[in-house]
Amino acid sequence: MSLQSDARPATDWARPLAVEFGLVTGVLFGLYLWRHLLTTVRSLVGSPPVGGVVVGSLVNGGLLLLGTVLIVGAYATLRNIDPGLTLPTTADLPDIVLAGLAPLVLVSLTKLVGIATGVPYNALTKTAVAADPPLWPVAVVAGLSLLVGVPALVAICQVLVQGSVARIVDGDAAVALTTLVTGFVMVDTTGGLATIPDRGKLAGFVVLVLLLCLALAADARTDRSWLRWLAATPVVAFAALVVGSGVAGVDSVAGGLFAATQLLTLGVAAYTYDRTRSLLVPALAYATLLLANQVVVVVFEAGMQSW
């Protein structure tokens, strides 16, 4: 069912969409609790005697990913959502190129603007790397961000969110809604992409879903158009507050481009997944973004400090 071509009243698709958002919220809350449990256990147990912090991070990251895949996989099975466990075909080559090049071009553009305006890239990613850093710790961090971050992003953004949204709307409408929802819950407080939504973003999404449900409930109980618009006012006001706070938090052109890069990458991932129905294509977009961020900070900033 396409949102654009459906002539039925908006509430006919808005109500089931609100239900889907509510179910997605429940799963996201479960993922947050799983991460919180792992963090609590690790703080109590400490680092393992063999391997120290590195092994501890690998174990914690592996358990986090395992829980994410199992929770989202169980949800997809119960809701009869096809996750797209297929290989892309030669016909998908344009979408593969788009997924691989778009994040790289956006990161490069942000870096160039940062150079021109005096904003270092590590100030945008909020990471600190010493000059001429040793290869092993950097490789471990980069490897963990890819091995854990990419599958988790694909599971949450495409299987959970886009798979749920696509049950109600399809095509461009599903891509747009997926981009907006994941842009809200998956961009963390540092401006980068989170593996699991943080508590503040999750609470904000809960508020948005509740406001939407209240507006729909009020709409169902009145035939007066002005009351319907009044019921929708809190939803619009909250959305405007979120957008306004995000814009207010941007303090430079490079910062704006960095934030746009995260959102556009989420959009590219949603678009290419809708076109190819293969999780490998959006995974390429996320991997390119995460790897490009690491390369810019470590090689073109920390590395250049030692030259």
Buried (B, 14 or more C-beta within 10 A) or exposed (E): BEBEEBEEEBBEBBBBBBBBBBBBBEBBBBBBEBBEEBEEEBEEEEBBEEEEEBEBBBBBBEBBBEBBBEBBBEBBEEBEBEBBEEEBEEEBEEBBEBBBBBBBEBBEBBBEBBEEEEBBBBBBBEBEBEEEBEEEEBEBBBEBBBBBBBBBBBBBBBBBBBBBBBBBBBBEBBBBBBBBBBBBBBBBEEBBBBBBBBEEBBEBBBEBBBBBBBBBEBBEEEEEEEEBEEBBEBBEEBBEEBEEEBEEEBEBBBBBBBBBBBBBBBBBBBBBBBBBBBBBBBBBBBBBBBBBBBBBBBEEBBBEEEE
